[in-house]
Structures are given as structure tokens and as C-alpha cells.
Amino acid sequence: GSETNDGSVTAESVPSLMKHMPLCMNRLMHGVMSDHHLKYQGRQQLSLFLKGIGLSAEEALRFWQMQFTSGPGSMSIERFNKEYKYTFRHNYGLEGGRINYKPWDCRTILSKPRPSKNEYHGCPYRDLHRDQLADQLQKMGLDQGARLDDVLELSDRGEYQVACTKVFELVHREKISALLKNGDTVDETSITHPNLYYSRSLYLES
Ligand code: SF4
């Protein structure tokens, strides 16, 4: 991948880290890459998550400018600087009240208004239709069958974080069983934060 040797996250390396991101962040990443834009809640949800995985303020500005200003139909750099630069700097406490905003946990994400058309924020286990969710889960490597049905059922019952934790365990099942066989302990507590999903994945796969 394009990760740098010292492990720091750069504007260029963010897409290569998608394999460690939970479905909510994968969906936002696909959204910004295809639309060259994200609406307000999506910008907040993704930018604070990226801040949490170690994207610096400087690299974040490069990341968002790159996403918003390249590709067909994208905006000009002037417009980006005029209308969007401030909000991304703001999330890093570099503008306004200089508050150090924290990445949103699942509870906060679930408390925001639900996404409408052309919005990608929220929790996909709650916000996607069953078929769409099944499709996304297959893209994450889950085969059709009992395991996939389990996740869909948990989502139907409103147990979104349990569904997400289950998906994590299925995606990483080989690594987890190797560790357990080795006598190592594996954190099996529920995912309550997208950044927890990310750091657990990074830990298991590196
Ligand atoms: Fe994201 Fe949390 Fe939903 Fe998982 S349960 S997709 S981490 S909001």
C-alpha cells in the first residue's frame, strides 16, 4: 500500500486503510470518492473519524481538497478554500472556539438525523435497506448464508453494534482463531466506536 514507513496516515494513504474501517466509514469513503463532495453530517462523521486514526490537520486539508476538487464535475480549489476549508480546520480546533472535537462514537452517530438521499452518514446497519446491506456485506467478504442472515437479523432487531461486532469477527475470523489457538487473548467486547473497530483491525492485521 501507500502507507509511509513510520506508519503515519497521509492524504494519499487514507484509501488504502479502508480495509480496517467499519461499514459506516467505508460507505462515507465511497460516497466522497464518487461524488467529490459530502454533505454536512457526513463530512463531520468522516473527518472526525480520520482525525482519530491519526490524520493530521495539514494532511486532512490535503485529503479533503483532493477529494472535493479532483474528478469530473468537482468544484474549484477557490470554492473549496472559500466554503469548506474553515469547517475542516474547525474540526481540528484551529478555528472558532478552538475546541478539540472528538471522533463520534456509535451512540452519537445513531443520535443524528438519519441520512436522506445522497447522504451517506449514519449507521448502515440501521439505515440501509436489507438488500443494500446484504450487498455491502458481501462486498466486505461475507458469503451468502447463515452468517450473513445472522447479521441481517441483528440489524432488523435494532442491535446495530452487535451486528457490526459480528461482521468484524467474520471479516477477521482467521486471524482471531489463529490467535486463540496460540493461547492469546482476543478482545471480544462489543464495538461501540468506529475508531475502536479500526484500531482492533489494525492490531489484528499487522
Ligand atoms: Fe459504524 Fe458503529 Fe454502526 Fe459499526 S455500529 S457501522 S462502527 S456506527
Boltz pocket constraint, residues with backbone or C-beta under 6 A from the ligand:
constraints:
  - pocket:
      binder: B
      contacts: [[A, 22], [A, 23], [A, 24], [A, 25], [A, 105], [A, 106], [A, 109], [A, 110], [A, 122], [A, 123], [A, 124], [A, 125], [A, 160], [A, 161], [A, 164], [A, 191], [A, 192], [A, 193], [A, 194], [A, 197]]
      max_distance: 6.0
